[in-house]
Amino acid sequence: MNLGIETETLEFKKSTAELKQACISLCAMLNKHGLGTLFFGAKPDGTVIGQSVTEETLRTVSRSIYESIKPQIYPTVTKEILDEKECIKVEVNGAEAPYAAYGRYYLRTADEDRAVSTAQLRTMLSEESYKDSWELAPSYLMPEDMDANCVDRFLQAAHQANRLPELAGTAPDLASRLGLVTGDHLNRAGEFLFGNSRPVTLKLALLATPEKITFLDMRTEEGNIFELLTAAEQYVLKNINWHVSVNRMQREEIPELPQEAIREVIANSFAHARYQTNTTHEICVYPDRVTFYNPGRFANSYSPDEYVTKALPSVTRNELIAKTMYLSKNIERFGSGIRKVVNLCTDTGIRYAFDNGNYGFMVTLYRGGDSDVTTNVTTNAELTNTELAVLSLLMKNPRFTRKELASETSKTVRTIQRALNTLVAKGYIEKQGTQNEPVWHVRS
C-alpha cells in the first residue's frame, strides 16, 4: 500500500525512532497551514512498512508532541491498520502561530522543514495572510471596466503561446474564466492586471552619475500591469547602449544588456510584488548599472541564490496575477525566473546582483562593454562624477547656468566652475554666447 507523496501538510516517518524530527515537521506544518498529518510506519515515498504499536507507544508520541511544541497543542494520535500493518496516525491543528519545537521555529516548504528566525517567520506568516486575502478582495471596478486593448494583446499572446485556447465571448467572460471576478466586481488581481483605473505606479529615472543625485530624466507612470510591462521595457531599452553586429550582410542592433533578461526581471517584478505598501516599483538607469526594485521582500524562505543552484519549489505571492502572466508568456514557468536571468547574464558576460531589503527586492544588472551607438550619458573614465553630471546636463540643455547646474547636482557654484573649466580644458565643451547668457557647445 502507498499513501502518496509528502506535501506541505503530510509527512511520513518510518518509526517512532524519528519522533523528534516528527515534532519538528508538525511544528513546521502548523506554522504554514495551521494543521498537519503525520504517519509513523511509512517510508518517505509513501510505502507502508508498519511498526509495532502499543498503548504505551501512543502515549509516548502524544506526550512528546505536547511537551516539545509551544504553544501547547493537543494532537489526535491513533493506531491505524493499513495493508494489514500497524501504523500511527497523528493529526494536529492550531491557530496560535508562531509555534516552536524544542525552542526553535520552523516553516514547511514543499516537503521540507526549514528553521527560521522569529522575525523571518512573522514576515512569512504576514505574506500568507496577504496572499490569502489581497487578490480575491473585490475592487470597485466592474468586469466591463477592463482595458480592451490590454485584453486583446493578452489574448493574442496567450493564443500564440498555445497556453490558452481560442475563446469566444466578452472580456467579462475572460475575467470570470481566469478567476478575476469576485461577486459582481473585478477582484484586486483583475483590476491590477487589466483595470482602467491606473492602479499601479512605476517610477522611472535616468541618472548622470553612479550616485543617485543628478537626474537627467525622472517620470512616474501609472497604469495596469500589462500597460506598465511595456512602458518599463521601452524605457530601459531607450536609455542603454546598443551596438551593431553585421553577419552575412545582415545588420543587427543588439542592446548592451540582454533584452530577454530585462524583460524577465520586469515581468517577475510585477508578478511577485507586494502591492498596497508604502513603496512602489522603481527602475533607475545609471551610467554603470540598471536597478529594478519591486515592493515586498523576496517571496520565499529560500534565498535568490539558492534558486540558481538548486531545483526548488516555486512560492508565488500573487497566484492569480502570476498565472495570468504565465498564460501570456510574460513569465516562462513558475520558479525559473531567477535562474533564467542568471543564465542570460552569464552567457553574455553581464554582472548581476540581488538585494533582499527590508521593504523590497532589487535586481541590479551592471552595464559595460563597447558600443557603436551611445546614449546621452557618457561613461568616460577620465572624468569625475561631478564632471560627468555637468557634461550630461549640458548635453540635455546647453543653456544651463552655473547656478542651475549647482542646483541640479547638489554642488556649490565654485565646484561647478571647476568642473566647467576641466571640461573646457579637456575639449569636451566650448563656451559660446555671452558672459551673462552662456551657451555650451558639447563636442562629439
N, C-alpha and C positions, 0 to 999 in steps of 0.2 A: 504494500500500500504506500502511496505517496501523497503527502499533504500539500504539494505545490512548492512555490518558491517563497523565500523570505521577502518581506516587504517592510514598509515603514511602520506597520502595526502588527507584524507577525514575525516571530523568531523561533528557531529550533535549537535545542541543546541535546547532546547525546545522552547525558545523565546528570544527576544532581551533583556530580563532581564539579560541574561548571556553575554551581549555584551563585557564586559571587558575580561572574560575568552576566548571569541571567538577571540579577538585580539591577546591574548597570543598564542592560538592554531595556528592561521595564521602565526604568527612570527616563531613559532617552525617549522612549515612545510616549510616555506621559507628557514630557515637555513639548513634544512636537504635535501630538494629536489628542492628548487628554485621555487616551485609552491604549490598550495593547493586549495581545495574546501571545503566550509562550508555551511550547510543548517540550517537556523532558522525555527523551526516548525516541528522538528523531535526528537524523543526520542533517547537516546544513542544506543538502539538496532536497529535503523533504521526505526522504525514505524512512519509514517507521522501522526501528530496530528494537524498541521496547526497553524496559528496565524493571528491576524489582521495586514494587510499590507496597509499602505497609502504612499503617496509620501513623506510625512514628515518622516515616518519610514525609507524609503530608504535613504533619505538624511542624517539622523542621523547615520545610520550604516556606510555609505561611509565616512562621516566626522570623525567619531570616529576612523576608521581604518587609515585614512590619518594622523590624529594628534597623534595617540598613537604609531605607528610603525616608527622607524628611522633606516636607511634612508627611506625617504618617498616613499610610493608606491601608485599606482592608481588602486584601486580594481574595478572589474566589479560587480555591485550589481543589481540584477534583481528580479522581482516578478515572482514566478512560481506557477502554478496551478497543484497540484499533488493530485490525487484521490479526485478531487473537493474541495480541501482545499488550502488556500493561504499559501505560504511559501516564504522565501527569500533565494536566492542562491548567494553566494559570491565566486568569483574566483580571485585569486591573483597569480602573478608571479614576479620574480625579480632575478637579477644576481649580487647584490651588498652585499652579505652576508659578515660579520655577521649583522643580523638585531636584534634590541632590541624593546621590548614592555614595555612601561611605565618605561623605563630606565634599564631593566634587559634583559639578554639573555636567550633564551630557545631553546631546541632542541627536535625534535619529535622522540620518540622511541616507536614503535608499535602505540598504540592509546593514549599515554601519552605525556604530555608536561613537560619536565624536565628543571628546572632552572640550568644554568651552568655559570661558570666564563668566562671572555673573553679568558683567556689562554686555558681553557678546550675546549671552542668552536673552537678556531683556531686549536687546536690539532685534534679535531674530524673532522673538515672540511678537514684538511690535510689527514686524514685517508680515507675519502670518495674519495678524488681525487686519492689517491694511489690505492684504491680498483677498481676504475673505469678504471684505465689505466694500472696498472702493469701486471696483469695476462694475459691480452689479447695481450700485446705487442709481436711482433714476435721475436724469437731468431734467431741465425744463424744456428741452427740445423734443419735438415730435419726429418720427421717422421721416416725414416729408421735409424736414429741415436739413437733411444730408446734402452735402455739396455734390451736385450732379456731375461735375467734371471729375472730381476725385473718385466718385463711384465708377464712372466709365473707365478711367485709367486703371483702377484696381481690377475691374472685371477683365479688361484686355490683358493685363499682366498675368492674372491668375489663370486665364484660359490658355495663354501662350506657354505657361509653365506646366500645363497639364495637372494642375493641383486643384482645379475647380471646374466641374463640367459646365457646359453651356446652360445658363439658367434663363428661363423666360420669367417675366414678371417685373415688378417695380422695385425701386430702391428700398422701400419698406419691406418688401418680401425678402430681399437680400439680407437686410439688417436682422430680420427675425431668424433666418436660417443660420446666421453667424452667431446668434446669441447676444446680439447687441441691443435688444429691446427688453425693458423691464416694465411690466404693465403695459401702458399705452405709450410710454415715452422711450426715447433712446436712453440707454444707461450711460454711465460716465465713459465706459470704454468706447461705445458707439459715437458719443459726442467728440471725444478726443481724436478718434480716427477719422471721422467723416463730417463732423458738425460744421455748420457755417457760423458758429458763434466765436471763432478765433480763440479757442480755449488754451492753446499752448503758446508760451513765449520763448523766443530764441534770440539771444544776444550775439551779435557778430562784431568782430573788431579786427582791424589791420593796424599793426604797430610798427613803429620806425626802428626800434632797437629791441634787444632781448629783454629789456626791462619793461614792465607794464606801466609806462609813464606817458610816452608820446604816441597819441593815436592819430593815424593817418585817415582812418575811417572808423566810424562806430555807428551801428544801427541796431534797431530792435524790430524783429519780425514777429507777427502774430498770425496764427492760423491753426488748422488741424494738423495732425501728424503727417498725413500724406502730402500736404502743401509744403510743410517745412523740411521734409526729406529732400525735396528738390531744391529749395532755396539754400539749404545748408551746403549741399554738394556743389552747387554752382558757385557759391561764394568762395569756397576753398580753392576750387579749380581756377577761378579767375585770378586769384591772388598768390599763386605759387608759380614757380618757374616751369617752363616747358623746353624740351629740346627736340630737334628734328632728326629723324632717322630715315635714311634713304636706302632701300633694299630692292634690288632688281627694278630700278627706275620707279619704285613706288615711294611716295613721301608720306611719312607717318609722324604725327606730333605726339610726343609722349610726356606726361607730367613727371616732375621730379619725385613725387610720392605716388605709389601705386593707386590708381583710381579705384580698384576693387577694394583695397584696404580702407581708403577714405569712406567709400560707400558702406562698407561693413561696420566700421566704427560708428558712423552716424546712425545707421539703422538700429544697431543694438543699443545705442544711447537712448533713442526714443522708445524702444521696446521694453527696456528694463529700468527706466527711470522711476523714481518715486514721485508721483505728481502731488500737487497740493502741499508743497513745502515752501520754505522761505527763500529758496534759491531756484534758479531757472537754468535751462540749457544755455551753454555758452561755448562759442568757438572763437579762438584767438589765433590769428596768423602772425607769427613773429618772423623776423629775418632768418632765425635758425631753427624754428620748430613750429608745429601747429598743435594746439591743445584742444581737446574735446571733453567738455565737462557735462555730466548729467546729474541731476539731483538724486540723492539716495546712495548710500554705500553699496558696494558690490553685493548683489542679492544672493549671497551664498556663504556657508560656513567654510567652504574651501577658498583658497586664495586664487587670484587670476593665474599666477604662475603654475599652480597645480593642474589647471585645465590644459596647459601646454604639454605637460609631461605624462599625464595620467588619463585613462578613459573613465571619466566621472559622469555621474548622472546630472542632467540639467535641472536647475532650480530657477523657475520663472516667476518674477514678481507680478507681471501683468499678463495673465494667461490668455485672456481674450484678445488683447492687443497683439501679443506675440503670435498667436495662432493666425490671426488675420494677416499680419505682415509676412508670415511664412507662406500663406496661400498665394500671395502676390510675388513671392520670391524676393522680397526685400531682405529677409533673413533666410539663410540657406536651410539649416536644420538646427534644432534646439541643442544648446551646449557646445556648438562648434565655432562660434564667432571669434572667441579669443584665439583659438588655435589657427583659424584661417588668417587672421590679421598677422600673427607672428610668422606664419609660413610665407605670406606675401612679402613682408618686410625683410625676412631673412634672405629670400630668393633675390631681392633687389638691393641688398646691402643697406637697408634703412634701419637706423636705430629706433627703438621704441621704449616706452616706459608706462607702467601702470601705477596709479596712486589712489589708494582707497582711503579717502579722508573721512573726517567725522560727519560731514554733511553730504558728500557726493563722491562720485567716482570719475577719475580723469585718465584719459589715454593721451599720450604725447607721441607724435611722430616727428622725428628730427629731420630737418631739411639738409641738403648738401648736394655736392656734385656739380658738374659743368652744365651749362645751359646756353643754347643759342638764342633763346628768347627770354628776356628778363622782365620782372615786374618792376613796379615803381619803388621798390625798396632795395637799395644797394647793400651788399654784404662785404664790401672791400675791407680786408683785414687791417689795412694801414690807418684806418680812421677809428677814433674813439666813439663810444656810444653817443655822446653829445653831438659830435660832428656828423655821425650817421643820421641822427634825428633831424638836425638842421638841414642837411642835404635833402633828406626825404621830404621835409616840409616845403622846401623851396621848389622841389620838383612838382609838388602839388599846387603851390601858389607862389610864384616868383616875386610877388609884391609884399610878402610878409616883412614887417619892420622888425628891428631888434627887440623892441618891447613885446610885440606879438609872439615872436619866436621864444622869448623868455617865458612868456605865459604858457605857451603850448608845451614846452619841455620842462617846466618847473625849475628853471635855472635862472641865475641872475643875468642882467643885461651885459655885465662885464664878461661873464663866461661865454655868452653868445657871441660877443665881439671877438673873443679869442678864437672861437670855432670858425667864424666867418673868415678871419684873417688866415687861418690854416687852410681852409678850403680854397681860398683865392691863391695862396702860395703853391698849393699842390695842383692847381689847374682844374679843380672841379667846378668852380663857379667864376663868373666875371660880373663885376658890378657895372650896371648901366643906369640910365635915368639920372635923377638929381640927388643931391645930398639929402634933401628932406623927403624925397619920394623915390627911393632906390628901386630898381628892378634888377633882379638877379637872374642872369642867364646861366642855366645849368648846361655844362658841356657834356656831350655824349661820349 
